[in-house]
Amino acid sequence: MIFVTTGTVKGYRAMIQRADELAAGELADELVVAQIANCSYVPRHMAYFRYMEQVGVVFERADVIVGHGGTGTTIEALKLGKRFVGVSDPTLPDNHQYEFLEELAQRGLLIHCRDLRLLGESIRGAMDLDVPRIDTSSFGRRLSECIHEELVAAQVGWSRRRHATTATSEDTTRRYLGACGSVSGSRSKA
């Protein structure tokens, strides 16, 4: 079974529509089931549901999972050792899904489908992928440490930039005050 999921936050219409086209054509010999959340596109060629309390059961039964680049969906698939095709949504305001999926694809943990026209090929490629189960028990802690390191680095960089800007501003202020007959904000006696 191929399980296509948009996650629970936002329906990824283009991905669901493309999977439905594939279910009628290239993947007609496969059982394709989709979780579409609030997606406005209603599939005609594959089984679907909007939400399910026990969606983990579907995850476990799937041979291949196709999902947007959401962290929850991706991590769940990796935890279960499932073949995963990640499709980043180019309509999102930043590139976090693309970067996340690209990093995991480079490590051989999933197939990153960068173009929906290649979704069928990506799914077929995932069927041959040998994916180990990933221990995600320390993922939250390690992610928190990584974010902390990035924040510290950003703070140091920001602090250095602020100090450099302040020094530049102070130099400019001193030059200006010196030209006006004042130094360090005190008036000179004339």
Secondary structure, DSSP 8 states (H G I E B T S, - for coil): -EEEE-TTT---HHHHHHHHHHHHTTTTTS-EEEE-TT-S---SSSEEES--TTHHHHHHH-SEEEEES-HHHHHHHHHTT-EEEEE--TTSSSSHHHHHHHHHHHTTSSEEE-SGGGHHHHHHHHHT--------TTHHHHHHHHHHHHHHHHHHHHHHHHHHHHHHHHHHHHHHHHHTTEETTEE---
